[in-house]
Amino acid sequence: MDDAFAREVTLRTLLRSKGYEFDQNNQWWVREWTTNDGREQVLEVCVKTEDGEWNKLMMTPDGFVFSAEAITNEIG
């Protein structure tokens, strides 16, 4: 098995185990956080960029990104 493919399979398994779901429309992995008895929501998104790097975004449900970090080195 190719190392890059094996790494991709491992990452997807890890994301699923942490509660992420794949959003087919946006082509990213996402999990939702809520607080204040469900009145506030934050989306935690893991997305693979065109150059093969992985980033984690924290954003509001309407798409405002308030935090972004590269996570490629943390996942492999």
C-alpha positions as CSV (number, residue, x, y, z in Angstrom):
1,M,0.0,0.0,0.0
2,D,1.3,3.5,-0.9
3,D,2.4,5.5,2.2
4,A,0.3,8.5,1.2
5,F,-2.8,6.4,0.7
6,A,-2.2,4.6,4.1
7,R,-1.8,8.0,5.8
8,E,-5.1,9.2,4.2
9,V,-7.0,6.1,5.4
10,T,-5.5,6.5,8.9
11,L,-6.5,10.2,9.0
12,R,-10.1,9.5,7.9
13,T,-10.4,6.7,10.6
14,L,-9.1,9.1,13.2
15,L,-11.5,11.9,12.2
16,R,-14.5,9.5,12.4
17,S,-13.4,8.2,15.8
18,K,-13.3,11.9,17.0
19,G,-16.9,12.5,15.9
20,Y,-16.2,14.2,12.6
21,E,-18.6,13.6,9.7
22,F,-17.7,14.1,6.0
23,D,-19.7,17.0,4.5
24,Q,-20.1,16.0,0.8
25,N,-21.3,19.5,-0.3
26,N,-18.3,21.3,1.1
27,Q,-15.8,18.4,0.8
28,W,-14.5,18.7,4.4
29,W,-14.8,16.9,7.7
30,V,-16.8,18.7,10.3
31,R,-18.1,18.3,13.9
32,E,-20.3,20.7,15.7
33,W,-19.9,22.2,19.2
34,T,-22.7,23.8,21.2
35,T,-22.8,25.8,24.3
36,N,-25.2,27.8,26.4
37,D,-27.9,25.1,26.3
38,G,-27.6,24.8,22.5
39,R,-28.0,28.5,21.8
40,E,-24.5,28.9,20.4
41,Q,-22.8,26.7,17.8
42,V,-19.3,26.4,16.4
43,L,-18.2,24.2,13.6
44,E,-14.7,22.6,13.8
45,V,-13.7,21.8,10.2
46,C,-10.7,19.8,8.9
47,V,-10.1,20.4,5.3
48,K,-7.4,19.2,2.9
49,T,-6.0,22.0,0.7
50,E,-5.1,21.7,-3.0
51,D,-1.5,21.3,-2.1
52,G,-2.3,18.3,0.2
53,E,-1.9,20.0,3.5
54,W,-4.6,19.7,6.2
55,N,-6.0,22.7,8.1
56,K,-8.4,23.0,11.0
57,L,-10.8,25.8,11.0
58,M,-13.1,27.0,13.7
59,M,-16.1,28.8,12.3
60,T,-19.6,30.0,12.9
61,P,-22.5,28.1,11.2
62,D,-22.8,31.1,8.7
63,G,-19.2,30.6,7.6
64,F,-17.2,33.2,9.6
65,V,-13.7,31.7,10.3
66,F,-12.3,32.9,13.6
67,S,-9.4,30.5,13.9
68,A,-7.3,28.5,11.4
69,E,-4.2,26.4,11.8
70,A,-2.2,23.9,9.8
71,I,-2.4,20.5,11.3
72,T,-0.6,18.3,8.8
73,N,2.3,17.6,11.1
74,E,0.0,16.8,14.0
75,I,-1.8,14.1,12.3
76,G,0.9,12.0,10.9
